[in-house]
């Protein structure tokens, strides 16, 4: 006998609970909305509707994937970020809420300086969540977004088209600043959410992270700071005087990244932005020299 919507959700929730999935009800509902193509509140409006045999089979096949450890957002194929849905697959990291702190800071920074037009560089764009959100919410912006992986850029380009900013975002393949050879421009803002997990902590990550998300986008080298050193060293060739350098960091890395900037000797106004948990999640700095915002 086929189950109705709510009984199927409750069965899935129990299975997820048994595997220690913390948000079991939410995830059971997310999988059901994905199968039925509806919003969550419709599940309750139609709670007594019987699932067809095909719907039930598809639903519990997705539940089975989740029970095996696949991240919920890879299963349903998208993640919400900055009020936008971004397509994701195993070629890109799943956008995290902490990264919204970085994006929101840059949006506020730009709006305080309107009507100046901003040239923005997003290093290691992945799904394009940062670059596309900035292009979407900062009217006077043009963005170049780089990634070393061609497969990641395919996902990012798809997301840019979905959100109508493909004319504002240019995607370039390459390793950090080497991707810009021949591009011939300088930027008002350089932003990045680089890999920052120390190598010896990689094995301690949750299975749904280390077994599914791209390792290259997580591994920050021996101390987790490799990419910050490279970003600090390479940015002066591309960041205009007075321009903003802004990066996401691990919860305990902000002071170390600030010291990297201080050692570089060409950054001023180094500061920290806290996430909702109170950790210094973003490090910002200004390139030495005067900026012209007129």
N, C-alpha and C positions, 0 to 999 in steps of 0.2 A: 504494500500500500504506500502510495506517495505521501510525503509529509507536506504540511502547509509551511508557509514561509517562516513563521515564528518557531515552530517545532524544529525545523531544520537548523535555524540559527542557534537554538538552545543546544541541540545535539553537537553542532560544531564547536560551540563555546565550551562544552564539557570536554571534548577531545583536546582542544587547545589548552584548557586549564591543566589537564593531566600532563601536558608537556612543558608546563611552566611558562606559557605565553602570558605576559603581564596584562596586555590589553585584549583579553580573549573576546569579550563581547564586541568591542569596537571592530576588531579584525574579522570576526564572524560576519558582522553587518557589512563591512567593506567588501568582503568577498561576494556577499549576496547582491549588493547594489551593482557590483561589476557584472555578475551573471545576468541580472535582470535589466541592467541599463537604466536604473532609476536613482532617485535621491533617497537618503537614509530615512526621511520621515515617511516616505511611501511604503517602507517595509511595515510600519505600524498601522498605516491606514488600510493596508491590504494583508494584514497579518494572517488571516484565515484562508488566503488563496492557496490552493494546492499547487505545488510545483509539478511540472510535467516530468516524465521520466528522464528526458534529455537534460532539463534544467537541474534536476537533482543529481544526476550523474556528473555533470560539469562542475556543479558546486562542490561536491565532496572530493572530486579529483583535485580541485584547487586547495581545499582544506588539507588534503594529503600532502601536497607540495609544501604547504606551510609547516605541517608537522615534521617534515624532513629537514626543516631549517631554512628554506628559501625565504628571503625577505618579502614581506607583504607587498611592498611597492614594486618589486620586480614582478610579482605574480599578477598584480592588476595593471602594471605597465605605466604608472604615473605617480608623481608625488606633488602635492601642493606646496608652493613656495611663493611668498610675497603675494598671496591671493591669486596665483596663476598655477595652472596644472602643467607640469613638465613631464614629458615622456621620459622614461628611464628604462634601461636594460643593464645587463651585466658588463657592458662596455664603459659605464659611467658610474661614479658615486651617486648614491641617493642624496639629494639636497637635505641638509639638516636645518632645523629651526634656528640654531645658534648663528648660522651664516646670515640670517636675516638682519642681525645686529649690524654686521658689516655693511650690507646693502642699504639699510635705513640711514646709517650715518652718512654715506656718500650722497644719497638723495637729498638729505637735509643740507649737507655741505654745498651741493650744487645750487639748490633753490635759494640759499642765502646769497648767492652770487649772480643770480639771473639779472639781466638777460645774456650774460656771457655764454658762449657756446663751448661745450666741453668735448675734448678728444680724450677718450678713455681707453686704456689698455687693460684687458683681463687676461692674466697669465694662468694657463692651466684650466681652461673653461669647463671641461667635462660636459655635463648636460647643457651648459649655457645658462644656468640659472642666474648667476650674477650678471653676466653681460646683458642678457635679455631683459631682466628686471630693470637694470639701469637704463637701457634704451627705451623701455616702456614708460618709465616714470620720470625720466628727465627729458623733457621735450627737446631741448637744445643740446643734444648729444649725438656723437658718432663714436662707435665702439669698434675696436679691433680685438678679437678674442682668439687666443692661441691654445693649441694643445698638441702634445707629441703624438697622440694616437688618432689616426684617420677615422677609426671606428667611432670614437667619441665625437669627433666633429660632425659626423653624419647625424648623430642624435641631436646635437646642438643646432644644426641647420634646420632640422625638422621642427624643433621647438621655436626657432626664430620665425619660421613661416607661419606656424600655428598662431603665434601672438602678434603677427603683423609687423614685425620689426626687421625683417630680412633685408630691407633697404638701408637700415641704420647700423647693422652689425656685419662686419667682415670677418670671416673665419680663416685662420692661417695655421697650417700645420708646421710644427717645429718644436725644438727643445728650448723653452723659456725665450730669451731675447734673440736667439739665433733664428727664430721664426720670422723676425722682422727684417732680415737682410733683403734689401731691395724695396722695402715698403716706404722708406724715406720720410718718416714723420716723427714728431715729438708729441708728447702727451701732457695733458693737464692733470690727469689722474692715472695712477697705476694701481691696480687692485689684484689681489690673489688670495685664494684659499688653497695653499700648496699642501703637499704631503707633509705631515708633521709627527707621525707616530715613530718614536725611537725603535730601532730595529729589534732590540731585545724585548719590546713590549708587544710586538706584532702577534706573537703566539698566544698572548693573553686576551686578545680581542674575542668578542662573542663569535661563535661559529657562523651566525648569519652575516657577519661582517667579513671575517677572514676567509671564509670558504666561498663567498659569492661576489663580494665587491672587488674591483680591480686593485691588485696589490700595489701597482705603480702609483696609484693615486693616494695611497695610505703611508707608504714607507718613506720616512723622512731622514733615513740614514742612521748612523750610530747613535747620535744624541737627539735626533728629530729635527735638527736645525739646518741641515744641509741646504735646503731650498731658500731659507731666509738669508743665508750668507750670499747665495748667488743672486737673489733678488736685490739685496742691498748693494752688491758690487756692480750689477749690471744696469740698474735703474738710472744712474746719472747720465748715461748716454742717450736716454730716451725721455726723461722727465724734465719738463721745463722748470726754470727757476721759479720758486714759489708754488710748484705743483705738489699735489697730495700723493703720498705713498701710504697705502692702507692694506693690511693683511689680517686674515684670521689666524689665530694661534691656538695651541693646546691650552688647557685650563691653567697650566703651571709654567708656561713658557714666555709670558709677556716680558718679564724683566730681562731674560736672556736675549730676546729679540731686540729690546731697546739697547742693550749693551752692544750688540752687533752694529746697530745704526750709529751709536756714539763712536765706536771704533772706526767706522767708515769715514767720519769727519765731515760729511757733506749734508747732513740732515739736521734740522732744527725742529723745535716745537713737538718733540716726541711725546706722545700721550697714549692713554689706554681707554678703551670703551668696554664697559662691563656687560656681560650677558644677564639673562633673567635670574640665573643662579648666583650672581654676584662675583663671578670670575672675570678677570681681565681677559676678554675674548678677542679683542681687536687691538692692534698696535697701529698708530698713525704717526706720520711725520711729514715735514715739509722740506722740499729740496731747497738748499741754501740759495739765496738770491732773492730778488723781489719779483712778485707776481703782478701781472697787469690784468685786472678783472674788469676793465672798462670796455 
